[in-house]
């Protein structure tokens, strides 16, 4: 606990106590008769003060396009869409599903389909 590490590796990676570290810290503080403060085992970057410090400066919104200063050599450039070839054959009607997407059930006509 003194080195803020655990054999599971999560404590080392996240810099935040894993369940094993919380259990060990709870056991140690109860044994010593102290009060448990998990903030002592967390990285300083999880503290509210650090978050406030990160966002202490004012973030200004992007001005309207009419207020943008664009150099003339940039304005003179013409940006065109990429060239493409129309594929031969019948166009695809529906998109292809990825490997993780579930296939939908087919449509049935009227009734239960029996009989």
CNS distance restraints for C-alpha pairs under 8 A (distance, minus, plus):
assign (resid   1 and name CA) (resid   5 and name CA) 6.47 0.50 0.50
assign (resid   1 and name CA) (resid   6 and name CA) 7.89 0.50 0.50
assign (resid   1 and name CA) (resid  21 and name CA) 7.06 0.50 0.50
assign (resid   1 and name CA) (resid  24 and name CA) 7.49 0.50 0.50
assign (resid   1 and name CA) (resid  25 and name CA) 7.13 0.50 0.50
assign (resid   4 and name CA) (resid  11 and name CA) 6.94 0.50 0.50
assign (resid   4 and name CA) (resid  12 and name CA) 7.12 0.50 0.50
assign (resid   4 and name CA) (resid  15 and name CA) 7.93 0.50 0.50
assign (resid   4 and name CA) (resid  17 and name CA) 7.90 0.50 0.50
assign (resid   4 and name CA) (resid  41 and name CA) 6.59 0.50 0.50
assign (resid   5 and name CA) (resid   9 and name CA) 7.18 0.50 0.50
assign (resid   5 and name CA) (resid  11 and name CA) 5.71 0.50 0.50
assign (resid   5 and name CA) (resid  12 and name CA) 5.47 0.50 0.50
assign (resid   6 and name CA) (resid  10 and name CA) 7.20 0.50 0.50
assign (resid   6 and name CA) (resid  11 and name CA) 5.87 0.50 0.50
assign (resid   6 and name CA) (resid  12 and name CA) 6.92 0.50 0.50
assign (resid   6 and name CA) (resid  18 and name CA) 7.98 0.50 0.50
assign (resid   6 and name CA) (resid  20 and name CA) 7.38 0.50 0.50
assign (resid   6 and name CA) (resid  21 and name CA) 6.77 0.50 0.50
assign (resid   9 and name CA) (resid  13 and name CA) 6.24 0.50 0.50
assign (resid  10 and name CA) (resid  14 and name CA) 5.86 0.50 0.50
assign (resid  10 and name CA) (resid  15 and name CA) 7.78 0.50 0.50
assign (resid  10 and name CA) (resid  16 and name CA) 7.84 0.50 0.50
assign (resid  10 and name CA) (resid  17 and name CA) 7.82 0.50 0.50
assign (resid  10 and name CA) (resid  18 and name CA) 6.19 0.50 0.50
assign (resid  11 and name CA) (resid  15 and name CA) 5.31 0.50 0.50
assign (resid  11 and name CA) (resid  16 and name CA) 5.43 0.50 0.50
assign (resid  11 and name CA) (resid  17 and name CA) 5.19 0.50 0.50
assign (resid  11 and name CA) (resid  18 and name CA) 5.42 0.50 0.50
assign (resid  11 and name CA) (resid  21 and name CA) 7.53 0.50 0.50
assign (resid  12 and name CA) (resid  16 and name CA) 7.75 0.50 0.50
assign (resid  15 and name CA) (resid  42 and name CA) 5.88 0.50 0.50
assign (resid  15 and name CA) (resid  43 and name CA) 5.33 0.50 0.50
assign (resid  16 and name CA) (resid  41 and name CA) 6.87 0.50 0.50
assign (resid  16 and name CA) (resid  42 and name CA) 4.77 0.50 0.50
assign (resid  16 and name CA) (resid  43 and name CA) 6.45 0.50 0.50
assign (resid  17 and name CA) (resid  21 and name CA) 5.35 0.50 0.50
assign (resid  17 and name CA) (resid  22 and name CA) 6.04 0.50 0.50
assign (resid  17 and name CA) (resid  38 and name CA) 7.67 0.50 0.50
assign (resid  17 and name CA) (resid  41 and name CA) 6.45 0.50 0.50
assign (resid  17 and name CA) (resid  42 and name CA) 6.48 0.50 0.50
assign (resid  18 and name CA) (resid  22 and name CA) 6.27 0.50 0.50
assign (resid  19 and name CA) (resid  23 and name CA) 6.15 0.50 0.50
assign (resid  20 and name CA) (resid  24 and name CA) 6.19 0.50 0.50
assign (resid  21 and name CA) (resid  25 and name CA) 5.94 0.50 0.50
assign (resid  22 and name CA) (resid  26 and name CA) 5.97 0.50 0.50
assign (resid  22 and name CA) (resid  38 and name CA) 7.66 0.50 0.50
assign (resid  23 and name CA) (resid  27 and name CA) 6.17 0.50 0.50
assign (resid  24 and name CA) (resid  28 and name CA) 6.13 0.50 0.50
assign (resid  25 and name CA) (resid  29 and name CA) 6.05 0.50 0.50
assign (resid  25 and name CA) (resid  36 and name CA) 7.30 0.50 0.50
assign (resid  26 and name CA) (resid  30 and name CA) 6.08 0.50 0.50
assign (resid  26 and name CA) (resid  36 and name CA) 6.49 0.50 0.50
assign (resid  27 and name CA) (resid  31 and name CA) 6.07 0.50 0.50
assign (resid  28 and name CA) (resid  32 and name CA) 6.15 0.50 0.50
assign (resid  29 and name CA) (resid  33 and name CA) 5.84 0.50 0.50
assign (resid  29 and name CA) (resid  34 and name CA) 4.96 0.50 0.50
assign (resid  29 and name CA) (resid  35 and name CA) 6.23 0.50 0.50
assign (resid  29 and name CA) (resid  36 and name CA) 5.95 0.50 0.50
assign (resid  30 and name CA) (resid  34 and name CA) 6.17 0.50 0.50
assign (resid  30 and name CA) (resid  35 and name CA) 7.50 0.50 0.50
assign (resid  37 and name CA) (resid  41 and name CA) 7.87 0.50 0.50
assign (resid  38 and name CA) (resid  42 and name CA) 6.68 0.50 0.50
assign (resid  39 and name CA) (resid  43 and name CA) 7.92 0.50 0.50
assign (resid  39 and name CA) (resid  47 and name CA) 7.76 0.50 0.50
assign (resid  42 and name CA) (resid  46 and name CA) 6.79 0.50 0.50
assign (resid  43 and name CA) (resid  47 and name CA) 7.69 0.50 0.50
assign (resid  44 and name CA) (resid  50 and name CA) 6.95 0.50 0.50
assign (resid  45 and name CA) (resid  50 and name CA) 5.63 0.50 0.50
assign (resid  45 and name CA) (resid  51 and name CA) 7.13 0.50 0.50
assign (resid  46 and name CA) (resid  50 and name CA) 7.07 0.50 0.50
assign (resid  46 and name CA) (resid  51 and name CA) 7.41 0.50 0.50
assign (resid  47 and name CA) (resid  51 and name CA) 6.69 0.50 0.50
assign (resid  48 and name CA) (resid  52 and name CA) 6.16 0.50 0.50
assign (resid  49 and name CA) (resid  53 and name CA) 6.12 0.50 0.50
assign (resid  50 and name CA) (resid  54 and name CA) 6.16 0.50 0.50
assign (resid  51 and name CA) (resid  55 and name CA) 6.55 0.50 0.50
assign (resid  52 and name CA) (resid  56 and name CA) 5.80 0.50 0.50
assign (resid  63 and name CA) (resid  67 and name CA) 6.26 0.50 0.50
assign (resid  63 and name CA) (resid  68 and name CA) 7.09 0.50 0.50
assign (resid  64 and name CA) (resid  68 and name CA) 6.97 0.50 0.50
assign (resid  70 and name CA) (resid  74 and name CA) 6.73 0.50 0.50
assign (resid  70 and name CA) (resid  75 and name CA) 6.75 0.50 0.50
assign (resid  71 and name CA) (resid  75 and name CA) 6.47 0.50 0.50
assign (resid  72 and name CA) (resid  76 and name CA) 6.10 0.50 0.50
assign (resid  73 and name CA) (resid  77 and name CA) 6.73 0.50 0.50
assign (resid  97 and name CA) (resid 101 and name CA) 6.01 0.50 0.50
assign (resid  97 and name CA) (resid 102 and name CA) 7.86 0.50 0.50
assign (resid  97 and name CA) (resid 103 and name CA) 7.49 0.50 0.50
assign (resid 108 and name CA) (resid 113 and name CA) 7.23 0.50 0.50
assign (resid 109 and name CA) (resid 113 and name CA) 7.18 0.50 0.50
